[in-house]
Amino acid sequence: MNDKRYKEISIKEFTKAASVYETDQAGVYKMCKKDYPDVLAELEKEPFESLLDCGCGTAPMISLLYEKYPEKHYTGIDLTPKMIEMAKAKNIPGAEFVVGDCENLPFEDNSFDAIICCESFHHYPNVQDFFNSVYRVLKPGGRLILRDMTMNSKAVRWVCNHIEMPLINLTGHGDVRIYGKDDVAELCWKAGLKMELFEKRGFCRLHCVARKPL
């Protein structure tokens, strides 16, 4: 399947999911809520003024951040117009929402103190482009906080990536690949980011922090 097709499937998938994304009927997407406490805890470690949420969906994470830090500036980007439509409808003060591709972030260089990406980058067919783009728009010293699926075993990841995901894609999901620690470390290194933390939390959660050097 080519890159364009992955993105078309993702847009179709999340257009259907948008209306239930933050409800009890969200199905598999309810698992995203498990990421929020860890992201909030990570952000509490350092001050920030501007934050970008990559794959922001209907802005559940930005909504929580605004409640805690109402004075900050937030930007959310998502490939699916319906997700951004619903995020904008929340009218969160100081927040901007953009339809766009996280592999080519449409922002100025050195724009953000922090970037978060939760359960999104396994949908990106050109994932190195995402990390390169993150490096460009982060301010020097800024952080990327990454949450996604992972498995420690290379063999298990191979089964997921080469057998399970192609089958899942047949049901209308635009999943591309899940990554291990070595994969993410290489992606960061090639982009110029320094990976400071990588942990597998819970059953299959990747928690990573990478920084743009000063």
Buried (B, 14 or more C-beta within 10 A) or exposed (E): EEEEEBBBBBBBBBBEBBEBBBEEEBEEBBBBBBBBEBBBEBBEEEEBEBBBBBBBBBBBBBBBBBEEBEEBBBBBBBBBEBBBBBBBEBEBEBBBBBBBBBBEBEBEEEBBBBBBBBBBBBBBBBBEBBBBBBBBBBBEEBBBBBBBBBBEEEEBBEEBBEEEBEEEBEEEBBBBBBBBBEBBBBBBEEBBBEBEEBEBEEEBBBBBBBBBEE
